[in-house]
Amino acid sequence: MTKILVTGAHGFIGKAVVQKLRAQNFNVIAGVRCIDPAQSVTQFELGDLSSAADYTLALQGIDVVIHLAARAHIMHDTASDPLAEFRQVNTAGTLNLALQAEKAGVKRFIFISSIKVNGEMTVEGLPFQVELSAPPTDPYALSKYEAEHGLLSLAQSTDMQVVIIRPPLVYGPGVKANFASMIKWLAKGIPLPLGRVHNKRSLVALDNLVSFIILCITHPKAANETFLIADGEDVSTTQLLQKIAQTLNKKVLLLPVPVGLMRFIAQLIAKQDVTNRLFSSLQVDNSKARDLLGWRPVISMDEELRKIAESYTAHL
């Protein structure tokens, strides 16, 4: 039986990966920062990822590592040197784990990177591809990019295979941050000035991302490849809000405020990052995952949004 170590197992994606792996009878070890006594799955305390940590015990008998743990993208980072902080965990910490995994005989190392490695926005109709025109400049994205390169170099010089996955925004039950805020606003019937946004955004449902990660555990053609993954149902911000409201059975009031006006106001109050996420396009070409591995989405956007709405309502 394949034995799998999942780092970041208590996180939004990690929990779903562990649950699905257990349902499919994989032997799963949950790599966590701190042990949770309430969890029934076998856990191993990894602590904070660093270049000095020793993972010898955690890696004993492991066939595949699914590496989700990371220092996440932080909206208002107060670190004096954000790039150094991101590199410490996302680059040095990842490569330390991977080097030890190779020495322990791990056959495949699956690294969950980020679409931010490609950039923050696309020209409509020209989705991101796996190949990059230039390295990213954002500290978080650069730390992931450097980890990717280190892992691919390790794969070239050893027998351990590497798989790199760059997802865009992931949504599903338990989603947090901006997506959770949108759900709360719509559930409360708060009017939003987002009725005239005609961008195109690629997202990936949690169920779809998990299905792809699990496919990459054993698929021979995934070895030493990089993939972009998305639902294949690109939507505008306006359309997404309408879909969420429909699943919540709420009437949505989206005011048709011109995007140009909102961008101008955002520039005055130094909120350009927010407007970029709301108004810019970010499209992903997932054809490599489909053509090379034969992957297909296991759930539609509407179905995943219904699961979110049911979870949100159940926790009120």
C-alpha positions in Angstrom: 0.0 0.0 0.0 1.4 3.4 -1.0 2.4 5.4 2.1 1.9 9.2 1.7 3.1 12.1 3.8 0.8 15.2 3.4 2.4 18.4 4.8 0.0 21.2 5.8 -2.5 18.5 6.6 -4.6 20.8 8.9 -5.0 23.5 6.2 -7.9 24.1 3.9 -6.5 22.0 1.0 -4.6 19.6 3.3 -7.7 18.4 5.2 -9.5 17.6 1.9 -6.5 15.8 0.5 -6.1 13.6 3.7 -9.9 12.9 3.8 -10.0 11.8 0.1 -6.8 9.7 0.4 -8.2 7.9 3.5 -11.4 7.2 1.6 -9.3 5.6 -1.2 -7.5 3.4 1.3 -4.1 5.1 1.1 -1.8 4.9 4.1 -1.7 8.6 5.1 0.6 10.4 7.5 -0.6 14.0 8.3 2.4 16.3 8.6 1.3 19.1 10.8 2.8 22.1 12.7 1.2 21.0 16.0 -0.5 17.7 16.8 -4.3 17.9 17.1 -5.6 15.2 19.5 -9.1 15.4 18.0 -7.8 14.0 14.7 -8.0 10.2 14.1 -5.5 10.2 11.3 -1.8 9.4 12.1 0.0 12.7 12.6 3.6 13.7 12.7 4.7 17.1 14.1 6.8 18.9 11.6 6.9 22.2 13.3 7.8 25.3 11.2 9.5 24.4 7.9 13.1 25.5 7.9 16.4 24.6 6.2 17.6 23.0 9.5 14.7 20.8 10.4 15.2 17.0 10.6 12.4 15.0 9.0 14.1 11.6 9.3 11.4 10.0 11.4 8.5 11.5 9.4 9.9 10.2 6.1 10.4 6.6 7.2 8.7 4.3 4.7 7.1 7.1 2.8 6.6 6.6 -0.9 5.1 10.0 -1.9 5.2 13.4 -0.3 2.4 15.9 -1.0 3.9 19.2 0.1 1.2 21.8 0.9 2.7 23.5 3.9 4.0 27.0 3.1 4.2 30.6 4.3 1.2 31.9 2.5 0.8 35.1 0.5 0.1 37.8 3.1 -1.9 40.9 2.2 -0.4 43.2 4.8 3.0 41.7 5.5 4.8 43.4 8.4 8.1 41.6 8.0 11.1 43.9 7.5 12.3 41.6 4.7 9.3 39.7 3.3 11.3 37.9 0.6 13.7 36.5 3.1 10.8 35.3 5.3 9.1 33.6 2.3 12.4 32.1 1.1 13.1 30.6 4.5 10.0 28.5 4.5 8.9 28.2 0.8 12.3 27.8 -0.8 14.8 26.6 1.8 12.3 24.7 3.9 10.8 22.9 0.8 14.2 22.0 -0.6 15.4 20.7 2.8 12.4 18.5 3.0 12.8 17.3 -0.6 16.5 16.5 -0.1 15.7 14.4 2.9 12.8 12.8 1.1 15.2 11.7 -1.7 17.7 10.2 0.8 14.8 8.4 2.5 13.8 6.7 -0.7 10.7 8.7 -1.5 9.7 8.0 -5.1 7.6 11.1 -5.9 7.5 14.6 -4.4 4.3 16.6 -5.3 4.8 20.3 -4.8 1.7 22.7 -4.6 3.0 25.9 -6.0 0.9 28.9 -7.1 -0.4 30.5 -10.2 1.2 33.7 -8.9 4.5 32.3 -10.2 3.0 33.1 -13.7 1.8 36.6 -12.6 -1.2 38.5 -11.2 -3.3 39.0 -14.4 -3.7 38.1 -18.0 -4.9 39.7 -21.2 -8.3 38.3 -21.9 -8.1 35.4 -24.3 -4.4 34.8 -23.6 -4.4 32.5 -20.6 -1.3 31.6 -18.6 0.7 28.6 -19.9 3.3 26.5 -18.0 6.2 28.3 -19.6 7.1 31.7 -18.1 8.2 34.8 -19.9 10.1 36.0 -16.9 10.6 35.2 -13.2 8.0 36.7 -10.8 8.8 39.8 -8.8 6.3 39.3 -5.9 8.2 37.9 -2.9 5.8 35.1 -2.3 5.7 34.1 -5.9 9.5 34.3 -6.3 10.0 32.0 -3.3 7.7 29.4 -4.9 9.4 29.9 -8.3 12.8 29.3 -6.7 11.5 26.2 -5.0 10.2 24.9 -8.3 13.6 25.3 -9.9 15.4 23.6 -7.0 13.0 20.6 -7.1 13.4 20.2 -10.9 17.2 20.3 -10.5 16.9 17.6 -7.8 14.8 15.5 -10.0 17.4 15.7 -12.8 20.2 14.5 -10.5 18.4 11.8 -8.5 15.8 9.1 -9.0 13.1 11.0 -7.1 10.3 12.3 -9.4 8.9 15.7 -8.9 5.4 17.0 -9.8 4.6 20.8 -9.6 1.1 22.1 -9.6 0.2 25.8 -9.8 -3.5 26.4 -8.9 -5.3 29.7 -9.0 -7.8 30.6 -6.3 -9.2 27.5 -4.7 -12.7 27.5 -3.4 -14.8 25.0 -1.5 -16.4 24.4 1.9 -14.3 26.1 4.6 -12.8 28.6 2.2 -11.5 31.7 3.9 -10.1 35.2 3.1 -11.7 37.2 0.4 -14.0 34.5 -0.9 -15.4 34.0 2.6 -16.0 37.7 2.9 -18.0 37.7 -0.4 -20.2 35.0 0.9 -20.9 36.9 4.1 -21.7 40.1 2.2 -24.1 38.3 -0.1 -25.8 36.4 2.7 -26.5 39.6 4.4 -27.9 41.2 1.3 -25.3 44.0 1.3 -25.3 46.0 -2.0 -22.0 45.8 -3.9 -20.8 48.1 -6.6 -19.8 45.2 -8.8 -22.5 44.9 -11.4 -20.4 45.9 -14.5 -17.3 43.8 -14.2 -16.5 41.9 -17.4 -13.2 40.3 -16.6 -12.4 36.5 -16.9 -11.1 34.6 -13.9 -10.0 31.0 -13.7 -10.7 29.2 -10.4 -10.3 25.7 -9.2 -12.9 23.9 -7.0 -11.4 22.1 -4.0 -12.7 18.8 -5.2 -11.1 19.3 -8.6 -7.7 20.2 -7.2 -7.8 17.2 -4.8 -8.7 14.9 -7.6 -5.8 16.1 -9.7 -3.3 15.9 -6.8 -4.3 12.3 -6.2 -4.1 11.5 -10.0 -0.5 12.8 -9.8 0.4 10.3 -7.1 0.6 7.4 -9.5 0.3 8.6 -13.1 3.6 7.8 -14.9 3.3 10.8 -17.2 3.1 13.3 -14.3 6.8 12.6 -13.4 9.0 15.8 -13.5 6.2 17.9 -15.1 4.6 21.2 -14.2 0.9 21.7 -14.5 -1.6 24.6 -14.3 -5.0 23.4 -13.0 -8.4 25.1 -13.2 -12.1 24.2 -13.6 -12.3 25.4 -17.2 -15.3 27.6 -16.4 -13.9 31.1 -16.4 -16.3 33.7 -14.9 -16.3 37.5 -14.3 -16.5 38.8 -10.8 -20.1 39.8 -11.5 -21.0 36.4 -12.7 -19.3 34.7 -9.7 -21.2 36.9 -7.2 -24.5 36.1 -9.0 -23.7 32.4 -8.8 -22.9 32.5 -5.1 -26.1 34.5 -4.4 -28.2 32.0 -6.3 -26.8 29.1 -4.2 -27.6 31.0 -1.0 -31.1 31.8 -2.3 -30.4 35.5 -1.8 -31.3 38.4 -4.0 -28.1 40.1 -5.0 -28.0 43.8 -5.5 -25.0 44.6 -7.7 -24.8 48.2 -8.5 -23.5 49.0 -12.1 -20.7 51.3 -11.1 -18.1 51.9 -13.9 -14.9 49.9 -13.3 -12.8 52.9 -14.3 -14.3 55.0 -11.5 -13.7 52.3 -8.9 -10.1 51.9 -10.1 -9.6 55.7 -9.8 -11.0 55.7 -6.2 -8.9 52.7 -5.3 -5.7 54.5 -6.5 -6.5 57.5 -4.4 -6.7 55.3 -1.2 -3.9 52.9 -2.2 -6.1 49.8 -2.7 -4.9 48.9 -6.2 -4.2 45.3 -5.2 -7.9 44.8 -4.3 -9.1 46.2 -7.6 -6.6 44.1 -9.6 -8.2 40.9 -8.0 -11.7 42.1 -8.6 -11.4 43.7 -12.0 -8.5 42.1 -13.8 -8.5 38.9 -15.8 -6.5 35.8 -14.8 -7.1 32.9 -17.1 -5.3 29.5 -16.9 -4.8 27.0 -19.6 -5.3 23.5 -18.1 -4.9 21.7 -21.4 -1.7 20.0 -20.4 -3.4 18.3 -17.4 -6.2 17.2 -19.7 -4.2 16.1 -22.7 -1.2 14.5 -20.9 -2.9 12.9 -17.9 -6.4 12.6 -19.2 -7.7 14.6 -16.2 -11.2 16.0 -16.2 -13.0 18.1 -13.5 -15.0 15.9 -11.1 -17.4 18.7 -10.1 -18.8 21.8 -11.8 -18.5 25.3 -10.4 -22.2 25.4 -9.6 -22.0 22.1 -7.7 -19.0 23.2 -5.6 -20.7 26.6 -4.8 -23.8 24.7 -3.6 -21.5 22.7 -1.2 -20.1 26.0 0.1 -23.6 27.4 0.6 -24.7 24.2 2.4 -21.6 24.4 4.7 -22.1 28.1 5.4 -25.8 27.7 6.2 -25.0 24.7 8.5 -22.6 26.7 10.5 -24.8 29.8 11.1 
